[in-house]
Amino acid sequence: MTTRADKADDLKGRLVSGRYRLDRLVAGGGMAQVWAGTDAVLNRRVAVKLLKRHLAEDERFVLRFRREAIAAARLNHPNIVAIYDTCSEPGVEAIVMELVAGTTLRARLDDAGTLPVDEAVDIGAQVAAALSEAHEAGLVHRDIKPANILLDPSDEEPRSRVVVTDFGIAKAVALDGDSTDLTKVGTVLGTAKYLAPEQVEGHPVDGRTDVYALGVVLYEALCGRAPFVGDSEVGTALARLHRDPRSPRQFRADVPRQLEQIVLRAMARDPENRFASATELRAALLGVARPEVGPPPPAPTTVTERTSAQPSFVRSERSWLVPTAIVIGVAAILAGLGLLLGRNGSDLLDRAFGDGATTSTSPTTTVPAAPVEINNVASFDPAGPGDGENDGQLSNLVDGEPTTTWSTDRYDDAEPFPLFKPGVGVVLEIDEAADLRELRVQAPASGWGAEVYVADAAADALEGWGDEPAATFTADRAAVTVDLGGRHGAAVLVWINSLAGEDRASIGEVELFA
């Protein structure tokens, strides 16, 4: 809502409280405008945040706003924008603060897409330092997002000073009872992409709420996308209540595993599973092994690392690569001895590594399934007219958002599969054949059934996929994990052969693991 009194042309040059001249509008939103201004008394540049007039005339809102502004003014930290003054006059409520040169993290991400790992870590650590200061003062920000993170370039330092702004207003709004009701206006106060689950559900918040939001910011800075995006703000907000985000390394292989775990822990749905404080999160970020400058690493040997050769190598990965190389070398030596010693050599290998029949007190270590990038999705309808099966929706299967779906065509027959048609499906392809261990399927509705086939290449007819499926499953509203048993191949067919009395089947997301 913008009234005539809120228009920039009418406000430019205005003197607020007889002291602060509004020179240039630099930002505006639904609740406030930010102006670059001049303090006529001290002759210095300032930023003036003006509440929209309809809010400035709301006594309850103004009371809360003033209380939070006073709390924010008590904060004194290099990573928090300095509050100089508050102003109140008829129809005007304002906060006067430090004017930060530079740009917002939002603008930086819009321009660059993603940030270098070391820059993302540095920004995250500085924001965490600001949040730690605020939390110790009893103030929860509640609206951490890239637009509220300023990057102030320095001529003397190689890195930018990171400044967190907008303390107070977000919390003042959140104190209103309507702020937790997502259904009244169909939108979420604040920015839905960065809300913590407890905010969405209307539960009490604390410093861990800001930890969650910072985790989302880091995820976006590293992956070039937010972890949850729905068809609407409400859909985006609700998505985080039902599933965990995809691993950052699925989108970007050079993200250190140590950093990936930090980001995912910060975004845990249950606050008890997050970092206990922003201070703890900052310490974890500062402990991330930074990439070394050097030649590109060797060509990857697994599909999950295939996306691109990176110009740096991460110390955290070297810690397991070196021992692995040693083990491989020892195995080669023992294998050579086996060739020379015959049966005794075989016994030597069995005693060194175990053959499954010997007794050992050492626990068995299971290597977790690793995600495999799906680089092509196609519909499969060999008995159809050749126009596909809602091909325009296929990208929804691998967009990381289960709330966006692909659906089969609508079938009005009582039992279309197999009475009138053998079935339909989707084909998932990867660049290089792998020993596939799992298929994970998320569907909005349960009941329909499917067979899963694995082949070296996609076939045009069902017969070309082999005699027996690798697995069968029945869809569930929860994610279904299908065991593929290590079947080797580069193409997977999800063959839907039962609609269980419904008129169509829908899938929100598919993932492959090797």
C-alpha positions as CSV (number, residue, x, y, z in Angstrom):
1,M,0.0,0.0,0.0
2,T,1.6,3.3,-1.2
3,T,-0.2,6.5,-0.4
4,R,0.4,9.9,-2.0
5,A,2.5,10.8,1.1
6,D,4.8,7.8,0.4
7,K,5.7,8.8,-3.1
8,A,9.4,9.6,-3.6
9,D,8.7,12.8,-5.5
10,D,6.7,14.2,-2.6
11,L,9.3,13.2,0.0
12,K,12.6,14.2,-1.7
13,G,14.2,17.1,0.1
14,R,11.9,16.8,3.1
15,L,13.5,17.6,6.5
16,V,12.5,14.9,9.0
17,S,12.4,16.2,12.6
18,G,13.9,19.4,11.4
19,R,17.3,17.7,10.9
20,Y,17.5,14.8,8.5
21,R,17.1,15.7,4.8
22,L,15.9,13.0,2.4
23,D,18.2,13.1,-0.6
24,R,17.6,10.0,-2.6
25,L,15.4,6.9,-2.4
26,V,17.6,3.8,-2.3
27,A,15.1,1.0,-1.4
28,G,11.5,0.4,-0.8
29,G,9.2,-2.4,0.4
30,G,5.8,-3.1,1.7
31,M,6.5,-1.6,5.1
32,A,9.2,1.0,4.7
33,Q,11.4,3.1,2.5
34,V,15.1,3.7,2.9
35,W,16.5,7.1,1.9
36,A,20.1,8.3,1.6
37,G,20.0,11.5,3.5
38,T,22.1,14.2,5.3
39,D,22.3,15.0,8.9
40,A,22.0,18.8,8.7
41,V,23.4,19.3,12.3
42,L,26.5,17.0,12.1
43,N,26.9,17.4,8.3
44,R,27.2,13.7,7.7
45,R,25.6,11.2,5.4
46,V,22.9,9.0,7.0
47,A,20.3,6.4,6.0
48,V,16.7,7.2,7.0
49,K,14.2,4.4,7.1
50,L,10.6,5.7,7.0
51,L,7.6,3.6,7.8
52,K,4.8,3.7,5.3
53,R,2.2,6.2,6.4
54,H,-0.5,3.6,7.0
55,L,1.7,1.8,9.5
56,A,3.0,5.0,11.1
57,E,-0.6,5.8,12.0
58,D,-1.2,2.5,13.7
59,E,-0.6,3.1,17.4
60,R,0.0,-0.5,18.3
61,F,2.5,-1.0,15.5
62,V,4.3,2.3,16.3
63,L,4.6,1.3,20.0
64,R,6.2,-2.0,19.1
65,F,8.4,-0.5,16.4
66,R,9.8,2.1,18.9
67,R,10.5,-0.5,21.5
68,E,12.4,-2.7,19.0
69,A,14.2,0.3,17.5
70,I,15.5,1.2,21.0
71,A,16.6,-2.4,21.5
72,A,18.4,-2.4,18.2
73,A,20.1,1.0,19.0
74,R,21.8,-0.7,22.0
75,L,23.7,-3.0,19.7
76,N,27.2,-1.9,19.0
77,H,29.0,-4.2,16.6
78,P,31.0,-3.7,13.4
79,N,28.7,-6.2,11.6
80,I,25.5,-4.5,12.7
81,V,24.3,-1.3,11.1
82,A,24.7,1.6,13.6
83,I,21.5,3.3,14.8
84,Y,21.8,7.0,15.3
85,D,18.4,8.3,16.1
86,T,14.7,7.7,16.0
87,C,12.1,10.3,14.9
88,S,8.4,10.6,15.6
89,E,6.1,13.3,14.4
90,P,2.5,13.2,13.1
91,G,2.4,10.7,10.3
92,V,6.1,10.0,10.4
93,E,8.0,7.2,12.2
94,A,11.7,6.9,11.2
95,I,15.0,5.3,12.2
96,V,18.2,7.2,11.3
97,M,21.2,4.9,10.8
98,E,24.6,4.5,9.3
99,L,24.7,4.8,5.6
100,V,26.6,1.8,4.2
101,A,28.3,2.1,0.9
102,G,28.3,-0.9,-1.5
103,T,25.5,-3.3,-2.3
104,T,23.3,-6.0,-0.8
105,L,24.0,-9.7,-0.9
106,R,20.7,-9.9,-2.8
107,A,22.1,-7.8,-5.6
108,R,25.4,-9.7,-5.5
109,L,23.6,-13.1,-5.9
110,D,21.3,-11.7,-8.6
111,D,24.4,-10.7,-10.5
112,A,26.8,-13.6,-9.9
113,G,24.4,-16.5,-9.2
114,T,26.7,-18.2,-6.7
115,L,29.6,-17.1,-4.6
116,P,33.1,-18.6,-4.3
117,V,33.2,-21.0,-1.3
118,D,35.6,-18.9,0.7
119,E,33.5,-15.7,0.2
120,A,30.3,-17.5,1.2
121,V,32.0,-18.8,4.4
122,D,33.4,-15.3,5.2
123,I,30.0,-13.6,4.8
124,G,28.3,-16.3,6.8
125,A,30.8,-16.0,9.7
126,Q,30.4,-12.2,9.8
127,V,26.6,-12.5,9.8
128,A,26.8,-15.1,12.6
129,A,28.9,-12.7,14.6
130,A,26.3,-10.0,14.2
131,L,23.5,-12.4,15.3
132,S,25.5,-13.6,18.3
133,E,25.7,-10.0,19.5
134,A,22.0,-9.4,19.0
135,H,21.0,-12.7,20.7
136,E,23.1,-11.9,23.7
137,A,21.2,-8.6,23.9
138,G,17.9,-10.5,23.8
139,L,17.0,-9.5,20.2
140,V,16.0,-12.0,17.5
141,H,16.2,-10.6,14.0
142,R,13.6,-12.9,12.5
143,D,14.1,-11.6,8.9
144,I,17.6,-12.7,7.9
145,K,17.8,-12.7,4.1
146,P,20.2,-11.5,1.4
147,A,18.4,-8.2,1.1
148,N,19.1,-7.4,4.7
149,I,22.9,-8.2,4.4
150,L,25.0,-5.3,3.2
151,L,28.5,-5.7,1.6
152,D,30.6,-2.7,2.4
153,P,33.8,-2.7,0.3
154,S,37.0,-1.7,1.9
155,D,40.1,-0.1,0.3
156,E,42.3,-1.5,3.1
157,E,41.0,-5.0,3.5
158,P,40.8,-7.7,0.8
159,R,37.3,-8.7,2.0
160,S,34.1,-6.7,2.4
161,R,32.7,-5.7,5.8
162,V,29.4,-7.5,6.1
163,V,26.7,-5.5,7.8
164,V,23.3,-6.8,9.0
165,T,20.5,-4.3,8.8
166,D,16.7,-4.2,9.5
167,F,16.8,-5.2,13.2
168,G,13.6,-4.3,14.9
169,I,11.0,-3.9,12.1
170,A,10.7,-7.6,11.4
171,K,10.3,-8.4,15.0
172,A,7.8,-5.6,15.5
173,V,5.7,-7.1,12.8
174,A,6.1,-10.6,14.2
175,L,4.8,-9.5,17.5
176,D,1.4,-8.9,15.9
177,G,-0.9,-11.9,16.3
178,D,-1.8,-12.0,12.6
179,S,1.8,-12.6,11.6
180,T,1.5,-16.3,12.1
181,D,-1.7,-16.8,10.2
182,L,-0.8,-17.8,6.6
183,T,-4.3,-18.3,5.5
184,K,-5.9,-14.9,6.1
185,V,-4.2,-13.1,3.2
186,G,-2.5,-16.0,1.4
187,T,1.0,-14.6,2.0
188,V,3.7,-14.8,4.6
189,L,4.9,-11.7,6.4
190,G,8.6,-11.5,5.9
191,T,10.2,-13.5,3.1
192,A,8.8,-17.1,2.8
193,K,12.1,-18.6,1.4
194,Y,14.0,-17.8,4.6
195,L,11.4,-18.6,7.3
196,A,12.2,-21.2,9.9
197,P,9.7,-24.0,10.4
198,E,8.7,-22.7,13.8
199,Q,7.8,-19.3,12.3
200,V,5.6,-21.0,9.7
201,E,3.8,-23.0,12.4
202,G,3.4,-20.1,14.8
203,H,5.6,-21.5,17.5
204,P,7.9,-19.5,19.8
205,V,11.2,-18.4,18.2
206,D,14.7,-17.9,19.6
207,G,18.2,-17.4,18.3
208,R,18.1,-20.7,16.5
209,T,15.4,-19.2,14.2
210,D,18.0,-16.8,12.9
211,V,20.5,-19.7,12.6
212,Y,18.0,-21.5,10.3
213,A,17.6,-18.4,8.1
214,L,21.4,-17.9,7.8
215,G,21.6,-21.6,6.8
216,V,19.2,-20.8,4.0
217,V,21.2,-17.8,2.9
218,L,24.4,-19.9,2.8
219,Y,22.6,-22.6,0.8
220,E,21.5,-20.1,-1.8
221,A,24.9,-18.4,-2.0
222,L,26.6,-21.8,-2.6
223,C,23.9,-23.5,-4.8
224,G,22.5,-20.5,-6.7
225,R,19.0,-21.4,-5.6
226,A,16.9,-21.4,-2.4
227,P,16.3,-24.9,-0.9
228,F,12.5,-24.6,-1.0
229,V,10.5,-22.9,-3.7
230,G,6.8,-23.5,-4.2
231,D,4.1,-22.3,-6.4
232,S,3.2,-19.5,-4.0
233,E,4.7,-18.0,-0.8
234,V,2.5,-20.2,1.2
235,G,3.7,-23.3,-0.7
236,T,7.3,-22.2,-0.3
237,A,6.8,-21.7,3.4
238,L,5.1,-25.0,4.0
239,A,7.5,-27.1,1.9
240,R,10.2,-27.0,4.7
241,L,7.7,-28.6,7.1
242,H,7.6,-31.9,5.1
243,R,11.1,-32.6,3.8
244,D,14.7,-31.8,4.1
245,P,16.7,-29.8,1.5
246,R,18.7,-31.5,-1.1
247,S,22.4,-31.7,-0.4
248,P,24.4,-28.7,-1.7
249,R,26.9,-31.0,-3.4
250,Q,24.2,-32.3,-5.7
251,F,24.3,-28.8,-7.3
252,R,27.9,-27.9,-6.8
253,A,30.7,-30.5,-6.4
254,D,33.3,-28.1,-5.0
255,V,31.4,-27.4,-1.8
256,P,33.5,-29.1,0.9
257,R,31.6,-31.9,2.7
258,Q,32.4,-30.2,6.0
259,L,30.6,-27.0,4.8
260,E,27.7,-29.0,3.4
261,Q,27.1,-30.6,6.8
262,I,27.3,-27.2,8.5
263,V,24.7,-25.7,6.2
264,L,22.3,-28.7,6.5
265,R,22.6,-28.7,10.3
266,A,21.8,-25.0,10.4
267,M,18.6,-25.8,8.4
268,A,17.5,-28.8,10.6
269,R,13.7,-28.7,10.9
270,D,13.8,-29.3,14.6
271,P,15.6,-26.4,16.4
272,E,17.1,-28.9,18.8
273,N,19.1,-30.4,15.9
274,R,20.5,-27.1,14.8
275,F,23.5,-25.3,16.2
276,A,22.6,-24.2,19.7
277,S,23.7,-20.6,18.9
278,A,25.0,-18.2,16.3
279,T,28.3,-18.3,18.1
280,E,28.5,-22.1,17.6
281,L,27.6,-21.7,13.9
282,R,30.3,-19.0,13.5
283,A,32.9,-21.3,15.1
284,A,32.0,-24.1,12.7
285,L,32.3,-21.8,9.7
286,L,35.6,-20.5,10.8
287,G,36.8,-24.1,11.0
288,V,36.0,-24.9,7.4
289,A,39.1,-26.0,5.5
290,R,39.5,-23.4,2.8
291,P,40.3,-24.5,-0.8
292,E,43.9,-24.5,-1.8
293,V,45.1,-22.8,-5.0
294,G,46.7,-25.3,-7.4
295,P,46.2,-27.4,-10.5
296,P,42.8,-28.9,-11.2
297,P,42.1,-32.3,-9.4
298,P,42.3,-35.5,-11.4
299,A,39.2,-36.4,-13.5
300,P,36.5,-37.8,-11.1
301,T,35.7,-41.5,-11.2
302,T,32.2,-41.3,-9.8
303,V,29.1,-39.9,-11.4
304,T,28.3,-37.6,-8.5
305,E,31.6,-35.8,-8.9
306,R,31.3,-35.5,-12.7
307,T,29.8,-32.1,-13.1
308,S,33.0,-30.2,-13.7
309,A,36.7,-30.1,-12.9
310,Q,37.3,-27.6,-10.2
311,P,40.4,-25.3,-10.0
312,S,41.0,-26.1,-6.3
313,F,41.1,-29.0,-3.9
314,V,39.7,-29.2,-0.4
315,R,41.7,-30.3,2.5
316,S,38.7,-32.0,4.1
317,E,38.6,-34.4,1.1
318,R,42.3,-35.0,1.0
319,S,42.0,-36.5,4.5
320,W,40.2,-39.5,3.1
321,L,41.7,-39.6,-0.4
322,V,45.3,-40.2,0.9
323,P,44.4,-43.2,3.2
324,T,42.4,-44.7,0.3
325,A,45.3,-44.5,-2.0
326,I,47.5,-46.2,0.6
327,V,44.9,-49.0,1.0
328,I,44.7,-49.5,-2.8
329,G,48.5,-49.7,-3.0
330,V,48.6,-52.3,-0.3
331,A,45.9,-54.3,-2.0
332,A,47.8,-54.3,-5.2
333,I,51.0,-55.6,-3.5
334,L,49.0,-58.3,-1.7
335,A,47.3,-59.3,-4.9
336,G,50.7,-59.7,-6.6
337,L,51.8,-61.9,-3.8
338,G,48.7,-63.9,-4.3
339,L,49.6,-64.6,-7.9
340,L,53.0,-65.9,-6.7
341,L,51.9,-67.8,-3.7
342,G,48.7,-69.4,-5.0
343,R,46.4,-70.6,-2.3
344,N,48.6,-69.1,0.4
345,G,48.4,-65.8,-1.4
346,S,44.6,-66.0,-1.3
347,D,44.7,-66.8,2.4
348,L,46.9,-63.7,2.8
349,L,44.4,-61.5,1.1
350,D,41.6,-63.0,3.1
351,R,43.4,-62.4,6.4
352,A,44.3,-58.8,5.3
353,F,40.8,-57.7,4.1
354,G,38.4,-60.5,5.1
355,D,36.3,-62.5,2.6
356,G,33.1,-62.5,4.6
357,A,33.7,-65.9,6.1
358,T,36.3,-65.1,8.7
359,T,35.4,-63.8,12.2
360,S,36.4,-60.2,12.9
361,T,35.9,-57.9,15.8
362,S,36.0,-54.8,13.6
363,P,32.7,-53.3,12.7
364,T,31.6,-53.3,9.1
365,T,31.5,-49.8,7.5
366,T,28.8,-49.2,5.0
367,V,29.5,-46.5,2.5
368,P,26.4,-44.3,2.3
369,A,24.6,-44.0,-1.1
370,A,25.8,-41.0,-3.0
371,P,23.4,-38.9,-5.2
372,V,23.8,-39.2,-9.0
373,E,23.0,-36.3,-11.2
374,I,20.0,-36.9,-13.6
375,N,20.8,-35.0,-16.8
376,N,17.8,-36.0,-18.9
377,V,14.1,-36.9,-18.2
378,A,11.7,-38.1,-20.8
379,S,8.2,-39.5,-20.9
380,F,7.7,-43.1,-21.9
381,D,4.4,-44.0,-23.6
382,P,5.1,-46.7,-26.2
383,A,1.3,-47.4,-26.7
384,G,0.4,-43.7,-27.0
385,P,-0.1,-41.5,-30.1
386,G,3.5,-40.2,-29.9
387,D,2.8,-36.8,-28.4
388,G,4.4,-37.6,-25.0
389,E,2.8,-37.6,-21.6
390,N,2.6,-34.0,-20.2
391,D,6.2,-33.4,-21.3
392,G,6.0,-29.8,-20.3
393,Q,6.0,-30.9,-16.7
394,L,9.0,-33.2,-16.8
395,S,11.5,-30.7,-15.4
396,N,9.4,-30.6,-12.2
397,L,10.7,-34.1,-11.4
398,V,14.3,-32.9,-10.8
399,D,13.8,-29.2,-9.7
400,G,14.3,-30.0,-6.0
401,E,10.7,-29.0,-5.2
402,P,8.3,-31.9,-4.5
403,T,5.4,-29.3,-4.5
404,T,5.9,-29.0,-8.3
405,T,4.8,-32.2,-10.1
406,W,4.6,-34.2,-13.3
407,S,1.4,-36.1,-13.9
408,T,0.3,-38.8,-16.3
409,D,-2.5,-37.9,-18.7
410,R,-6.0,-38.3,-17.2
411,Y,-7.6,-41.7,-17.8
412,D,-11.4,-42.0,-17.4
413,D,-11.4,-45.8,-17.8
414,A,-11.9,-47.7,-14.6
415,E,-8.8,-49.8,-15.0
416,P,-6.8,-48.3,-17.9
417,F,-3.7,-50.2,-16.9
418,P,-3.4,-53.0,-18.2
419,L,-6.9,-53.4,-19.8
420,F,-6.7,-50.6,-22.3
421,K,-3.0,-49.7,-22.1
422,P,0.0,-51.5,-20.6
423,G,1.2,-48.4,-18.8
424,V,3.2,-45.2,-19.0
425,G,6.3,-43.9,-17.4
426,V,9.3,-41.6,-17.2
427,V,12.9,-42.3,-18.2
428,L,15.8,-41.0,-16.1
429,E,19.2,-40.8,-17.7
430,I,22.7,-40.1,-16.3
431,D,25.9,-39.4,-18.2
432,E,27.9,-42.5,-17.2
433,A,26.7,-45.9,-16.3
434,A,26.9,-46.6,-12.5
435,D,26.0,-49.3,-10.0
436,L,22.7,-47.8,-8.9
437,R,21.6,-48.5,-5.4
438,E,18.5,-46.5,-4.7
439,L,15.7,-44.6,-6.4
440,R,13.8,-42.1,-4.2
441,V,10.3,-41.1,-5.3
442,Q,8.2,-38.3,-3.7
443,A,4.5,-38.3,-4.7
444,P,1.6,-36.1,-3.6
445,A,-0.8,-39.1,-3.6
446,S,-0.4,-42.7,-2.6
447,G,-1.7,-45.9,-4.2
448,W,-0.5,-46.1,-7.7
449,G,2.1,-48.8,-8.5
450,A,5.2,-49.0,-10.7
451,E,8.0,-51.2,-11.8
452,V,11.6,-49.9,-12.1
453,Y,13.9,-51.1,-14.9
454,V,17.6,-50.3,-15.3
455,A,19.4,-50.5,-18.6
456,D,22.6,-49.4,-20.3
457,A,20.6,-47.1,-22.5
458,A,17.0,-46.0,-22.9
459,A,14.9,-48.3,-25.1
460,D,11.8,-47.3,-27.2
461,A,9.8,-50.4,-26.2
462,L,9.2,-52.0,-22.8
463,E,10.7,-55.3,-24.1
464,G,14.0,-53.5,-24.6
465,W,14.4,-52.8,-20.9
466,G,14.9,-56.5,-20.0
467,D,12.8,-59.4,-18.8
468,E,12.6,-58.5,-15.1
469,P,12.3,-55.2,-13.3
470,A,15.0,-54.3,-10.8
471,A,12.2,-53.4,-8.3
472,T,8.5,-52.7,-7.8
473,F,6.9,-50.1,-5.5
474,T,3.7,-48.5,-4.4
475,A,3.6,-44.7,-4.1
476,D,3.1,-43.2,-0.7
477,R,2.6,-39.6,0.3
478,A,5.9,-39.9,2.1
479,A,9.1,-40.4,0.1
480,V,9.5,-44.0,-1.1
481,T,13.1,-45.4,-1.3
482,V,13.3,-48.2,-3.9
483,D,16.2,-50.6,-3.6
484,L,17.8,-51.1,-7.0
485,G,20.3,-53.7,-5.7
486,G,23.3,-52.1,-7.4
487,R,22.0,-52.7,-10.9
488,H,24.5,-51.3,-13.5
489,G,23.2,-48.9,-16.0
490,A,22.8,-45.3,-17.3
491,A,19.0,-45.3,-17.8
492,V,16.2,-45.9,-15.4
493,L,12.5,-46.5,-16.4
494,V,9.8,-45.8,-13.8
495,W,7.0,-47.8,-15.4
496,I,3.6,-46.9,-13.9
497,N,1.3,-49.9,-14.5
498,S,-1.4,-49.4,-11.9
499,L,-3.5,-46.3,-11.0
500,A,-5.3,-48.1,-8.1
501,G,-8.7,-46.7,-9.2
502,E,-7.5,-43.1,-9.6
503,D,-7.6,-41.3,-12.9
504,R,-3.9,-40.4,-13.0
505,A,-0.6,-40.6,-11.1
506,S,1.6,-37.7,-10.1
507,I,5.3,-37.5,-9.0
508,G,6.8,-34.5,-7.2
509,E,10.5,-35.5,-7.2
510,V,12.8,-38.3,-8.2
511,E,16.4,-38.9,-7.1
512,L,19.0,-41.6,-8.0
513,F,21.8,-42.8,-5.7
514,A,24.8,-45.1,-6.4
